[in-house]
Amino acid sequence: MIGQFFANTFNIESKITQTAIGLVKPGFLTREYLATRRVNYLSPIRVFVVLMFTLFLLMSLADIDNLRFTSGETENKSVKGAEIDRSELLRYISPDSYIHQHLNDISQWLEKQDLAIDKKGQIQQHLASAEELMALDLDKTGELTFFSHTYTFKQNDIYQLSVEEFIEKYQVSSLTDQLIFRAILRFTQDPKGFLKFLFGNMTWAVFLDVLLMAGLFKLFYPRTHYVVHFVYHLHLRSFIFLAIMLGMGLYWLYPFPYLTGMLSVLVLSYIAISLHRVYPRNLFKTIIYFIMFFPLAMISFFTATFIVMFLSSIMF
C-alpha cells in the first residue's frame, strides 16, 4: 500500500510531479493555466498555500521564529546566540536608562543580602556617587515625526508607561499615529513576544502582497485581466518559496558563503524570463518592466507588512 501510494503520487504523470516540473520552468504554469490546460496540474492557490506553510514550518523548526541572532567568537570559533529582549533594547536606545536600571537592580539585590547595616549603607553610598559621577540623563527626549504630527517624548516613558498612558500623556489623537505608537511600545516592552506574534502572522502579509502586486501589475498591463496577474504572482511566490527551501537545505548540508548570491541570481533570472513569457512584449519593454518590478515589489511587500503590523499591534 505504501509503495502504491508513492508510485501513484510521485510518478511522472501525477499532478504533483507535473506541477513541480512546471513550476521550475519560468512562466510555464501560468501560461498553461491561461490556456485552460489545468487538468494535469494543481491549482495555483493550492501550490502557493502548501509551499508557503511548508516554508514557515521549516523556519519554525529551524528556530528562526525565536529571533536569535548569532555572533562569532574569534577565540574558540563558537557561535553564541542572543535573543532580543527589553534590556538589550534599552541598552542601545537609552544607555543612561540602561545603567540606571542596573544600578537599581544592584541596590534591590543588596537590600536582600545579610550584611551589616553600616556596610550596606557604605555600598549604597558608593552606588549613588557612581550614578552622580556619570551624570545620567534620565530625562533625555526623543522625537518622532509621523503623518500628521511631530512628537517629542521622554525615552524613559517608552519603557515605564503603558500604551494607553503614553497615548494620553502625549495626546496622540490620530488613529494612524496611535497604531504606530502601539506597535513601538509593545515591541519595546515585550520584543520577543511581539515579534513572534508578528512572524506568526506573516503568512497573511505574503498573501496580501500577492493581491497588491496583482493590482499594481494591472496598472501597467491594463488590458490584461486581474486574474492573470494574480495567478502569475501566485506561481512566482511559489517558486521563491521553493528556492528558499532549497537554499536552507543546501546551507544545512554545506554552508558556503556564495549561496545567497547564487539563489538571488536564480530568482532574478526566473523573474526576467517569466515576465517575457507571460507578458510577451518587445525586449525593450520587458527590460523596463523588469527594472520597475523591484521598486513595485518593495512597495507592495512593505505595505502588506505595514498593514499586518498595525493589525498585530491591535490584537497583540
TABEL-V420422 format. One record per helix or strand of 3 or more residues. SS is the DSSP state (A for helix, B for strand). FROM is the first residue (numbers start at 1). LEN is the number of residues. If there is no record, write none. Layout:
ss->[SS | SS]
from->[FROM | FROM]
len->[LEN | LEN]
This chain:
ss->[A | A | A | A | A | B | B | A | A | A | B | B | A | A | A | A | A | A | A | A]
from->[2 | 15 | 28 | 44 | 64 | 68 | 79 | 86 | 95 | 117 | 141 | 150 | 155 | 163 | 175 | 191 | 202 | 226 | 259 | 283]
len->[8 | 9 | 7 | 18 | 3 | 5 | 5 | 8 | 17 | 18 | 5 | 5 | 6 | 7 | 15 | 10 | 19 | 28 | 20 | 33]
